[in-house]
Amino acid sequence: MFVRTVWIDGKAIAPEEARVSIFDRAFLYGDGLFETFRTWDGELADMDEHLARLRASAEALKLRVGAIAIPGEGERRVKVIVTRGEGGIGVPFGTLGAGRTIVIVEPLGVVAETATVAIVDWPLPRRAVVHKTLAYLDPLIARELTRDTDEAIRLDADGMVCEGAMSNVFVVEGGRVITPALGTGALAGVTRAQVIALSGAREEVVSVERLRRADEIFITSAIRGVCGVVALDSDSRAVGPVTTRLREAHAAEMRRRAQIVASRRDRG
C-alpha cells in the first residue's frame, strides 16, 4: 500500500522524523515557495511547468532550489517546498546558509469533478507580481469564510472577480471562454494556462453580475483539473457542454503527456 513519503534536499526521510528548525525562515516569516501537482496515469505529466514556475519565482526572490526527488508509483499528489533556510530573526539574506527543498508525496485519492462555490468578502490586495509563497494565510482565511462550500471566489480591490482561494476561475458566455486577467492579482496557474491554450480563452474583466449571468462557470487547479461549478452562493447551476468538453480535453492532454513521459523513461 502506497503511503506518504518525504524527501529533504534529495534524501529520503521517514515522515515521522521529518523536521525543520523553528529558526527556518519558512516558520518565522513564511519565507519560501511551494508547488502542488499530481500524476496522470501514474506519470508526472506537467511537472516541468510547475518546476519552471517555482524556479522563476525562486530566482526573483533570490531563493536557492536544491535537489528534487519525486519517488512513488500510482496516482500521487506532490508538494514541493523551498525555504530560505535557517537564520535568526531579522538576519539579512546574504548572511544565511543554504535553504531547504522538501518534497512530500501522498496518494492522490478521489478527485471531484464538480464543486460548489461562494463569493467571499475577503478582497485580494493590490499586487503587481504574484508568487506562490508559503505566506498562505490570506487564501486560507478566504477559504475558511466559506466552509459550507468547496471553494471561495475572491474579488480584487475594485470588486471584480479575481480567482478562487485555491483555484482559477473561468466563465462561459455564448460558447466563449473568459477568465480574469492576471493584472487583477490572480495567480498564473499552470492548469489555467493549459486550459487557455485548449480553449482559446480570453482575459477580460469579470464582474460579480457577469459571473452570476454566465452560462457556465468552472474552476481549475493542478489537482482538480477542470472542475464544473454546480452552485454559486447556494444557487444551483448545471455543468454545461463547454465545461464538460474542456474537462475531457484537458484530461486527455495530460494523459497524452503522461504517455510521452513514460516512453522517454522506458527508452532511457
ZAMARKOL-508226 format. One record per residue (C-alpha): residue in three letters; x, y, z. Coordinates in nm, 2 decimals, padded with zeros to 4 digits. Layout:
BEGIN
('ala',(X,Y,Z)),
...
//
This chain:
BEGIN
('met',(00.00,00.00,00.00)),
('phe',(00.14,00.34,-00.10)),
('val',(00.19,00.58,00.19)),
('arg',(00.33,00.93,00.24)),
('thr',(00.70,00.98,00.16)),
('val',(00.92,01.27,00.24)),
('trp',(01.25,01.39,00.08)),
('ile',(01.46,01.68,00.20)),
('asp',(01.74,01.80,-00.02)),
('gly',(01.72,01.49,-00.23)),
('lys',(01.74,01.25,00.07)),
('ala',(01.46,01.02,00.18)),
('ile',(01.34,01.09,00.54)),
('ala',(01.09,00.89,00.74)),
('pro',(00.77,01.10,00.76)),
('glu',(00.77,01.08,01.14)),
('glu',(01.13,01.20,01.15)),
('ala',(01.10,01.49,00.90)),
('arg',(01.17,01.82,01.07)),
('val',(01.28,02.18,01.00)),
('ser',(01.42,02.41,01.26)),
('ile',(01.20,02.67,01.44)),
('phe',(01.46,02.92,01.31)),
('asp',(01.39,02.82,00.95)),
('arg',(01.26,03.14,00.78)),
('ala',(00.96,02.94,00.64)),
('phe',(00.84,02.91,01.00)),
('leu',(00.95,03.26,01.11)),
('tyr',(00.82,03.46,00.80)),
('gly',(00.66,03.22,00.55)),
('asp',(00.98,03.29,00.35)),
('gly',(00.96,03.02,00.08)),
('leu',(00.77,02.89,-00.22)),
('phe',(00.57,02.58,-00.30)),
('glu',(00.41,02.40,-00.59)),
('thr',(00.15,02.13,-00.58)),
('phe',(00.07,01.90,-00.87)),
('arg',(-00.04,01.54,-00.94)),
('thr',(00.02,01.25,-01.16)),
('trp',(-00.19,01.14,-01.46)),
('asp',(-00.19,00.76,-01.52)),
('gly',(00.10,00.74,-01.27)),
('glu',(00.32,00.99,-01.46)),
('leu',(00.42,01.35,-01.38)),
('ala',(00.27,01.49,-01.69)),
('asp',(00.32,01.86,-01.62)),
('met',(00.59,01.86,-01.36)),
('asp',(00.83,02.06,-01.58)),
('glu',(00.58,02.35,-01.60)),
('his',(00.53,02.36,-01.22)),
('leu',(00.90,02.35,-01.15)),
('ala',(00.97,02.62,-01.41)),
('arg',(00.73,02.85,-01.22)),
('leu',(00.89,02.75,-00.89)),
('arg',(01.24,02.83,-01.03)),
('ala',(01.13,03.16,-01.19)),
('ser',(00.99,03.27,-00.86)),
('ala',(01.29,03.15,-00.67)),
('glu',(01.52,03.35,-00.90)),
('ala',(01.31,03.66,-00.85)),
('leu',(01.31,03.62,-00.47)),
('lys',(01.67,03.50,-00.45)),
('leu',(01.59,03.16,-00.31)),
('arg',(01.81,02.86,-00.38)),
('val',(01.64,02.54,-00.50)),
('gly',(01.81,02.22,-00.40)),
('ala',(01.78,01.86,-00.52)),
('ile',(01.43,01.74,-00.60)),
('ala',(01.34,01.37,-00.58)),
('ile',(00.99,01.26,-00.66)),
('pro',(00.95,00.88,-00.59)),
('gly',(00.65,00.65,-00.58)),
('glu',(00.41,00.47,-00.81)),
('gly',(00.05,00.50,-00.89)),
('glu',(-00.16,00.82,-00.87)),
('arg',(00.01,01.07,-00.64)),
('arg',(-00.02,01.42,-00.51)),
('val',(00.32,01.60,-00.49)),
('lys',(00.41,01.91,-00.29)),
('val',(00.75,02.08,-00.34)),
('ile',(00.85,02.33,-00.08)),
('val',(01.15,02.56,-00.09)),
('thr',(01.26,02.76,00.21)),
('arg',(01.53,03.01,00.26)),
('gly',(01.67,02.80,00.54)),
('glu',(01.78,02.88,00.90)),
('gly',(01.85,03.23,01.02)),
('gly',(01.79,03.44,01.32)),
('ile',(01.51,03.70,01.35)),
('gly',(01.58,03.99,01.12)),
('val',(01.90,03.84,00.97)),
('pro',(01.99,03.97,00.62)),
('phe',(01.95,03.73,00.33)),
('gly',(02.32,03.75,00.24)),
('thr',(02.43,03.60,00.58)),
('leu',(02.21,03.29,00.55)),
('gly',(02.33,02.95,00.45)),
('ala',(02.17,02.70,00.22)),
('gly',(01.79,02.67,00.21)),
('arg',(01.58,02.36,00.22)),
('thr',(01.40,02.18,-00.06)),
('ile',(01.13,01.95,00.07)),
('val',(00.91,01.71,-00.13)),
('ile',(00.60,01.54,00.01)),
('val',(00.44,01.27,-00.19)),
('glu',(00.09,01.12,-00.09)),
('pro',(-00.17,00.91,-00.26)),
('leu',(-00.39,01.13,-00.48)),
('gly',(-00.73,01.00,-00.36)),
('val',(-01.06,01.07,-00.53)),
('val',(-01.07,01.40,-00.73)),
('ala',(-01.42,01.56,-00.75)),
('glu',(-01.54,01.66,-01.10)),
('thr',(-01.77,01.93,-00.96)),
('ala',(-01.76,02.20,-00.69)),
('thr',(-01.98,02.44,-00.51)),
('val',(-01.85,02.80,-00.47)),
('ala',(-01.94,03.12,-00.29)),
('ile',(-01.83,03.48,-00.32)),
('val',(-01.63,03.57,-00.01)),
('asp',(-01.59,03.92,00.14)),
('trp',(-01.21,03.90,00.16)),
('pro',(-01.07,04.10,-00.13)),
('leu',(-00.73,04.04,-00.27)),
('pro',(-00.47,04.31,-00.20)),
('arg',(-00.34,04.51,-00.50)),
('arg',(-00.01,04.35,-00.62)),
('ala',(00.18,04.36,-00.94)),
('val',(00.36,04.02,-00.92)),
('val',(00.22,03.71,-00.77)),
('his',(00.44,03.43,-00.64)),
('lys',(00.32,03.11,-00.48)),
('thr',(00.48,03.17,-00.14)),
('leu',(00.45,02.99,00.19)),
('ala',(00.28,03.31,00.33)),
('tyr',(-00.05,03.14,00.26)),
('leu',(-00.27,03.27,00.54)),
('asp',(-00.46,03.51,00.32)),
('pro',(-00.62,03.25,00.09)),
('leu',(-00.67,03.01,00.38)),
('ile',(-00.88,03.28,00.56)),
('ala',(-01.08,03.33,00.25)),
('arg',(-01.14,02.95,00.23)),
('glu',(-01.24,02.93,00.59)),
('leu',(-01.50,03.20,00.54)),
('thr',(-01.70,02.98,00.31)),
('arg',(-01.66,02.64,00.48)),
('asp',(-02.02,02.54,00.36)),
('thr',(-01.89,02.53,00.00)),
('asp',(-01.60,02.37,-00.17)),
('glu',(-01.42,02.69,-00.28)),
('ala',(-01.42,03.06,-00.22)),
('ile',(-01.44,03.31,-00.51)),
('arg',(-01.23,03.62,-00.43)),
('leu',(-01.27,03.97,-00.56)),
('asp',(-01.00,04.22,-00.63)),
('ala',(-00.98,04.56,-00.46)),
('asp',(-01.22,04.71,-00.72)),
('gly',(-01.48,04.44,-00.65)),
('met',(-01.42,04.24,-00.97)),
('val',(-01.39,03.86,-00.98)),
('cys',(-01.02,03.76,-00.95)),
('glu',(-00.97,03.39,-00.86)),
('gly',(-01.07,03.11,-00.62)),
('ala',(-00.89,03.08,-00.29)),
('met',(-00.71,02.78,-00.43)),
('ser',(-00.81,02.78,-00.80)),
('asn',(-00.85,03.00,-01.11)),
('val',(-01.20,03.10,-01.23)),
('phe',(-01.35,03.07,-01.58)),
('val',(-01.69,03.17,-01.72)),
('val',(-01.86,03.07,-02.04)),
('glu',(-02.08,03.31,-02.23)),
('gly',(-02.24,03.21,-02.56)),
('gly',(-01.97,02.95,-02.61)),
('arg',(-01.68,03.19,-02.54)),
('val',(-01.45,03.11,-02.25)),
('ile',(-01.33,03.40,-02.04)),
('thr',(-01.11,03.43,-01.73)),
('pro',(-01.00,03.73,-01.52)),
('ala',(-00.67,03.89,-01.63)),
('leu',(-00.35,03.83,-01.42)),
('gly',(-00.33,04.20,-01.36)),
('thr',(-00.62,04.16,-01.11)),
('gly',(-00.38,03.98,-00.88)),
('ala',(-00.48,03.63,-00.99)),
('leu',(-00.21,03.36,-00.97)),
('ala',(-00.07,03.25,-01.30)),
('gly',(-00.19,02.89,-01.26)),
('val',(-00.03,02.62,-01.46)),
('thr',(-00.36,02.45,-01.53)),
('arg',(-00.51,02.79,-01.61)),
('ala',(-00.25,02.83,-01.89)),
('gln',(-00.32,02.48,-02.02)),
('val',(-00.69,02.55,-02.04)),
('ile',(-00.64,02.88,-02.21)),
('ala',(-00.43,02.70,-02.47)),
('leu',(-00.70,02.44,-02.52)),
('ser',(-01.00,02.67,-02.53)),
('gly',(-00.87,03.00,-02.67)),
('ala',(-01.00,03.17,-02.35)),
('arg',(-00.98,03.55,-02.34)),
('glu',(-00.87,03.76,-02.04)),
('glu',(-01.14,04.01,-01.96)),
('val',(-01.29,04.19,-01.66)),
('val',(-01.55,03.97,-01.49)),
('ser',(-01.79,04.15,-01.26)),
('val',(-01.99,03.97,-00.99)),
('glu',(-02.30,04.03,-01.21)),
('arg',(-02.13,03.88,-01.51)),
('leu',(-02.03,03.58,-01.31)),
('arg',(-02.39,03.53,-01.20)),
('arg',(-02.52,03.56,-01.55)),
('ala',(-02.26,03.33,-01.71)),
('asp',(-02.39,03.02,-01.90)),
('glu',(-02.13,02.81,-01.72)),
('ile',(-01.87,02.85,-01.45)),
('phe',(-01.57,02.63,-01.39)),
('ile',(-01.26,02.64,-01.17)),
('thr',(-00.91,02.50,-01.24)),
('ser',(-00.63,02.37,-01.03)),
('ala',(-00.34,02.13,-01.06)),
('ile',(-00.53,01.87,-00.86)),
('arg',(-00.88,01.92,-00.98)),
('gly',(-00.80,01.99,-01.35)),
('val',(-01.12,02.14,-01.49)),
('cys',(-01.40,02.13,-01.23)),
('gly',(-01.75,02.24,-01.31)),
('val',(-01.94,02.47,-01.07)),
('val',(-02.28,02.33,-00.96)),
('ala',(-02.37,02.60,-00.71)),
('leu',(-02.28,02.97,-00.67)),
('asp',(-02.39,03.12,-00.34)),
('ser',(-02.63,02.83,-00.29)),
('asp',(-02.79,02.89,-00.64)),
('ser',(-02.78,02.56,-00.82)),
('arg',(-02.62,02.55,-01.17)),
('ala',(-02.57,02.29,-01.43)),
('val',(-02.23,02.18,-01.57)),
('gly',(-02.26,02.28,-01.93)),
('pro',(-02.12,02.13,-02.25)),
('val',(-01.82,02.36,-02.28)),
('thr',(-01.71,02.27,-01.93)),
('thr',(-01.76,01.90,-02.00)),
('arg',(-01.57,01.92,-02.32)),
('leu',(-01.28,02.11,-02.17)),
('arg',(-01.26,01.87,-01.87)),
('glu',(-01.23,01.58,-02.11)),
('ala',(-00.99,01.76,-02.34)),
('his',(-00.76,01.86,-02.05)),
('ala',(-00.76,01.51,-01.90)),
('ala',(-00.68,01.37,-02.25)),
('glu',(-00.40,01.61,-02.30)),
('met',(-00.25,01.53,-01.96)),
('arg',(-00.27,01.15,-02.03)),
('arg',(-00.11,01.21,-02.37)),
('arg',(00.18,01.39,-02.20)),
('ala',(00.20,01.11,-01.94)),
('gln',(00.24,00.86,-02.23)),
('ile',(00.53,01.07,-02.36)),
('val',(00.70,01.08,-02.02)),
('ala',(00.66,00.71,-01.98)),
('ser',(00.80,00.63,-02.32)),
('arg',(01.10,00.86,-02.26)),
('arg',(01.17,00.68,-01.93)),
('asp',(01.14,00.34,-02.09)),
('arg',(01.39,00.44,-02.36)),
('gly',(01.62,00.60,-02.11)),
//
